[in-house]
Amino acid sequence: QVRDAGEDEPFLLLSEDLKRELTAGQIYRRSLREFLCIEGQFPCTADQPQLHCATFFIGEPEELITIDYNFVNIDCQGGDFLKVFDGWILKGEKFPSSLDHPLPTSQRYADFCESGNIQRSIRSSQNVAMIFFRIHQPGNGFTVTVKKNTNLFPCNVISQTPSGRFTMVIPHQHRNCSFSIIYPVVIKISDLILGHLHG
């Protein structure tokens, strides 16, 4: 559960009524340490109204995150929501950025209240994903299963740790890629090979 936030970018796609309700409230901010992502099934049941909550998932650079809804009991008509975002939103910034991500921002959101049973499994395009949700009624909630899948050629990556070594290889693809480090660090590029459009 994440509180004490300032920016409302995750809520740009919500209805105007919900945005007005949230304007005076708190959104999301996360103080970052080292992150891990473990596989498994995770229940979330509200013991009190949970109005501004988010969960962040991160795998190794060469992994993708799959989130499966096992059980959902929320009141979509009553203002609850449950959304998965393909990436992270931190301090008003999207990771990976809109310039680097293969999907437009509107397609990076999977809204349970809009898709229901149609889309019960969501796979990220990189090693991070997030869920943000709102639950009014104590006792309501959801259960998700988190799995990690191998990504042979990771393109957009967020580093789990402030130190280490990583090699990014993108064979035969003409696309933007990023490696985001959310810690204050010194970066050393030890080797760089760029292809050319004409051999």
N, C-alpha and C positions, 0 to 999 in steps of 0.2 A: 504494500500500500504506500503510495507516494503522495505527499502533500507539500504545502508551502511553495507554490509555484507562481510564475509570473506570466509566461507566454501562453497563448491559447491556440497555437497553430493546429493541434490535433483536432480542434473543434470547428475548424473552418467548414467542414462538410456537414455539420449538424444543422437542424432546422433553426430558423431565426428565434423561435420561442425558447428553445433550449439554450441558445447562445446568450439570450437576454438573461435567463436564469443564472447562467454560469458566470456572467460578467462580474458580479459582486463576490463570487466565491473564489476558491483557490483552485488552481489547475494542477500542474505537475512540475516538480523539480527533483533532481536526484543528485546527491553528493556521491561521486564515483570513487570507488576503491578498486580492488581487483575483482573481476567477475568470473563466474563459472556457469556452465549450463549442464545440469544433470538430466538424464532421461528419466521418465516415469510419469505416473498419473498424479495430478495435483488437484485436490478439491478446494473450492473457495466458497464458503458459506458466510453470509453477512450476519454478524451478531448484533449489528446496529446499521442504520443507513450508511452505505459506502458511496459517497457522491462523487469523489474525484480520485480515482484509483488507477494505477498502472502497474504492470509487471513487465520487466525487461528480460529478454532471453539472448544469450550469446553462446556460440560454439567456438571451436577452433577455427582458424582462418579457412581451412579446407573443408568445412562442414556447412550444411544447410540445416535449417530448423523446420520441422513439421509440427504443427499444432492441430490436434484432433479434438473436436468437441465430443465428450462422452455423454454428458448430461448438462442440460441448460434449463434452469427454472428462473426466468426473469420476466418482468412485466413490461414488455415493449410499449404497449399502449399507455402505460402509466409513467413513462419517462425513463425507464431503465434502458441501458444500451450495453452492448458487448461488441467490441471491434478489435480486429487484429490489424496491425500495420506492418507492412513489409519493409522493415528497417527500424530505425529509432528516431524519435524526435526528442531532442535535448536542447533546452534553453532557446527554443524557437528555431533550431536548425534541424534539417532532415539529414540523416545519415543512412545510406549514401545520399548525396545531393540529387536534386532533380536532373541536373546535367549529366550525372553518371549513371543513374538508374535506368534499366531498360524499359520500365513501365512509367506512364504518366502518373502523377500523384493521385488522381482520382481512382486509379486501378490498383493502388497499393493498399487501399483499405478494404477489408472484408467485414461487412456489417452483418452480424447474426440476425438482427431484427429485420433486415431487408431480405436476406437469403434463406433464413430458417434452415430447414433440412437439406436444402439444395447444395450448400457448400459447408460440409462438416469437417473438412480437412483443408488446411492452408499450409503451403510450403513457401518458405522465404526464398528470395533470390540471392541471398548472401548469408553470412554467419550470424546475423542478428534479426530479431523480430520483437514486437511488443504487443501486449494486449492492454487496452484501456477500457474501463467499464464503470457503470453507475448502477447501483442497486438500492432501491428505497426500502424494501420490505425485509426486516430481519427474518432469517430462515431461508430466504431465496439465495440462489447462487449458481455455480456451474462447476463442472469438472473437466479438465483438459488433460490429454496425454501429450507429452513433449518427446519427440524423437529427433535424432540427428542422422543426416545422410551425408555420404561422401560427395564432395564437389571436386572433381579432378582438376579443374582449371578455375580457381576462384578469381573473380574480377574485382568486386567491391568488397572490402574487408574492413572490419573494425578490430583493432588489436585488443586482446583480453588483458594484456599486461603492459607495464611501462618499459619493459626491456625484452630483448630477444632478437632473433634473426629470422627473416622471412624472405622467400623467393616467390615472385609472382610471374607466372608464365601464361601468356594468352596467345595460343597458336592460331594463326590464320583467321584472326578476327580484327575487324576495324571498328573499335568501340572505345569509349572512355572508360577507364578503370580508376579506382581510388583505393588507397590504404589509409584509413583514418586512425589516428592515435589521439585518444581523449585525455592524455596526461601531458604535463610539461616534460619534454624529453629532448635529447640531442639525437638527430637522425644522421646516419652515415649511409650513403648509397655506395655499395662496394662494387657493383657491376651493373652495367646498363647496355642492353642491346635493343635497338629499335629497328623494325623492319621498314621497308619502303614500298610505296604503292606500286612501283614498276620495277620489281626485282631488287 
